[in-house]
């Protein structure tokens, strides 16, 4: 029985209460980030997912600044294959880990959009990016745990006697998270991740996927090391009607061109393909589990919608399936974090008292 953990999201591309409505947009800024970080810490969230798409502010600089402006929350920051030399990346993460007192964890992302990767000069295709990811994570782990020179001969990277200082504070090293939906992503997760984060899906699908990834992990001797979590949106209100009214208003103003951009720009991502498939099946895929946000934003757009009790019930269903980590977000991100901390977290804490750190 793994300890439950809850993470929140830092909206470094800005925030909104209605996609496509100019008056509802909140521009990215330091005051916005401060509000979200403070609300997340107060609510009891343990980490913040910091996004890395083109529209987002740079994740490593933002994360370092916000760690210095906060008290305890960890930053979940992406290590993207081929973006940063792995020796430099190992040194960056270890330095961050030491200076922050262990407040860093690593999100493994191969990239959702081929167009975005090409625009940023990444010439490798998706399959090659996962191969590079495998090499780079292997190099990171070797540099962090080897007391002496590291030599590595790979397809994409070759090192001859590499060393870093400092070594990480966390032992054996910071934790890895991965949220990809392809078989190749699952293989990397099985080999390297501490937590595989699923995007919202049906309970039967999540149960089957967990079993398959655990079987893959067993081949690497990691069946007991791999953990599972959910990346979800949350819309929690006093009444169910209020929650659904806000949910529908959130997407009501999005233009057809915006929806087409989301469909087309991220078409090669298996995880995005799956959420579109779910949306085509209907707006509600399980009790209080809504697909509507997938129309207007890429990534994890499945939302838990309802009263505090209904939101807690839905998350509890995923806990009972075997998920222990929850990476959540909602609109506005400071206000939704505050609601979740006051309304939903106490219910989950009472139901899972021995598994929640805050208990």
Secondary structure, DSSP 8 states (H G I E B T S, - for coil): ---BEEEEEE-TT-EESSTT-GGGEE---HHHHHHHHHHHHHHT--EEEE--STTS--HHHHHHHHHHTSSS-EEEEEEETTTS-HHHHHHHHHHHHHHHTS-EEEEEE--S-HHHHHHTT----HHHHHHHHHHHHHHHHHHHH-SS-EEEE-SS-EEEEE--SS--SSSS---EEE---SHHHHHHHHHH-SEEEEES--HHHHHHHHHHHHHHHHHTT-TTT-EEEEEEEEEE-SSHHHHHHHHHHHHHT--HHHHHHHHHHTTT-HHHHHHHHHHHH-SEEETTEE-GGGGTSSS---EEEE-HHHHHHHHHHHHHHT--EEEEE-SSHHHHHHHIIIIIHHHHHHHTGGGBTT-
